[in-house]
Amino acid sequence: MAVSVKDVATAAGVSLGTVSNVLNRPERVSVATRVRVEQAMAELGFVRNESARQLRAGRSRTLGYVMLDATNPFFTDVAAGIEEVAERVDSTLFLCNSDQRAERENTYLDRLAQQRVQGVLITPVDPDSPMLDELQRRGIPVVIVDRTRAGAGFCTVSVDDELGGRLAVEHLVDLGHRRIAYVGGPERIGQVRDRRAGARRALVDAGRDGDELVVLTTEGLTVAEGLKAGERLAGMPRRSRPTAAFCANDLLALGLLQRTISLGLSVPRDLAIVGYDDIDFAAAAAVPLTSVRQPRRQLGRRAAELLLEESENPDNHLHEQVVFTPELVARATTRS
């Protein structure tokens, strides 16, 4: 049975009010009494019921982040940025993984609402999900991370993915590549579409037909799908095979790099590769990966700051749509 406040009071020989003051307003209690109460807590193994305290106070000190894919280091880096801010203000952070499934995402959002969290950060499967509007109606602030949403009803924090796609392909064009592939994931993902649009824009700006881009659609944004893309590219006739590939994220690019090398091809001589996100594994790859860098932790920090601003001042809060600028980091997969 859990040790109660009443048990502590009895053991310390003080009133319930004194124990409450030690927990919540220690400055009101003499040093000697506070030491006696704290000693009783330690001896009994008393653990404070923080959830109950927050419910009585009508204010939670818990944030929730529903990430899209916990296996992708990009999202864990974003979570680390959120955690920095939560730690700074002495809040707890719940991490949830939707695994790119809308029904799982909705389940987590409902559970977070039941816990009366201070606010929710989310990288949603669908930024227009009505569940996000429902959370707002319940009075729970929501910030959309690494996604955008039409209108100004939510704070959003994202990166200019079209610019990122343009930077990647401009780099390949500058290196003299004419046959370029775009290895992307499911079309329902906005970033996949935006990065492809930027890639095509780079070709048009270079005076070429944007439809020259060879588009390989994958079922997901994973290393396994990158391996499959490598098989498809290697199976193309040599005369028409792309000499360079821009991948929608680093996991795809690392899978493509692995398969290309295993098939006896040289990177970047036979195939130059550019990824996206610049996760830590990019620079650590056997052939260090050229990638479009996103400020991952900064994304998380700014999103958490906006969430706290809204939760602490909901009546005067103005929603912001923050867009960060990506940068290209050139490494050995494009330059010998």
Secondary structure, DSSP 8 states (H G I E B T S, - for coil): ----HHHHHHHHT--HHHHHHHHH-GGGS-HHHHHHHHHHHHHHT----HHHHHHHHT---EEEEEES-TTSHHHHHHHHHHHHHHHHTT-EEEEEE-TT-HHHHHHHHHHHHHTT-SEEEE--SSTT-HHHHHHHHTT--EEEES---SSSSSEEEEE-HHHHHHHHHHHHHHTT--SEEEEE--TTSHHHHHHHHHHHHHHHHTTS-GGGSEEEE-SSSSHHHHHHHHHHHHTS-TTTS-SEEEESSHHHHHHHHHHHHHTT--TTTT-EEEEEE--HHHHHSSS--EEEE--HHHHHHHHHHHHHHHHH-TTT----EEEE--EEE--TTT--
